[in-house]
């Protein structure tokens, strides 16, 4: 088991001699988010496989431009209800029911949904409610470190649970807990089309994870931004679907990946018993999520856009993933191992040559005109030095091909020096 040191994967910001709270020591930077500013500093063409954002041609910007005028009314320029605009909650509940994304037991139950300012706010609310300083939080390794960093910001101790092709290795949990000498308050997981590995937790493991959580009274923070984006294979029910009316499951969802991240709208799917506390916690953060944006999203859903849009995303991302896996196979062959996701945004590539350090390779790759996120960005302990994450969603197939050829050149240059 590795207990994370707070600044393992990021440079520590400067600290003037001020009376900082103890939690300020635990605010680690996100390598993923800072890559946006880093790329802005380059003025040559770069194929962006780094950030997990939909490609500009996949964003329904024109739909929203048409809707914008109709929501810019005085009513949407004031404060709203903290739990979200009723019109959005109703539209969202309809969408989730029609697409079978919630169990039948929850149909019609508006009290399960709380609108958040992106999935990140949902994650923050979960850890804020359930983590006291020194609590144990289990995270996948590799994991979405913006999630684990949020646990650290509440002064959690993180234990990492390895991930393989079937997701989190749930059989390792009891040993980890025995070694830590205490049960986790929260288990943070991205079980479906995981970020960064793209893998999906099997049904058997989901059931074991639920058993484990019930045995130890641990909350499962189920972060599920990519679940709608399956392009192959059979659907596997989310943990929330598998265990309806379960207060131990804190479901975090977002519109960022299947509509647009710039909207900054997400939602929680939680047991209504938690609603009051969640609302109190959100009030101390932002009072309410942006009203004009909530009204736009509600109209977009009510106009029936989601189904065709998501179908388009699924087929395009399926094609992009196939282009990427074929290109990797052709250009890198048995130099690498790669995951083969059935949905979502990401591939996880590991070089068989363990001396390849993807952080050191990065400047060479950027010079050649291709960006990715190095493996150590996905662990608070800085592991995975010979791995990298590639996002196949952000570039059209011909750009993917081009980007992989640039990556090939970068690896050749790097290994020849
Ligand atoms: N969780 C995971 C696993 C993600 O990949 C992301 C986005 N990269 C988020 C949460 C954050 O979502 P949002 O942009 O809606 O805050």
Boltz pocket constraint, residues with backbone or C-beta under 6 A from the ligand:
constraints:
  - pocket:
      binder: B
      contacts: [[A, 52], [A, 117], [A, 118], [A, 119], [A, 120], [A, 121], [A, 144], [A, 147], [A, 190], [A, 195], [A, 223], [A, 225], [A, 253], [A, 254], [A, 255], [A, 256], [A, 261], [A, 264], [A, 265], [A, 266]]
      max_distance: 6.0
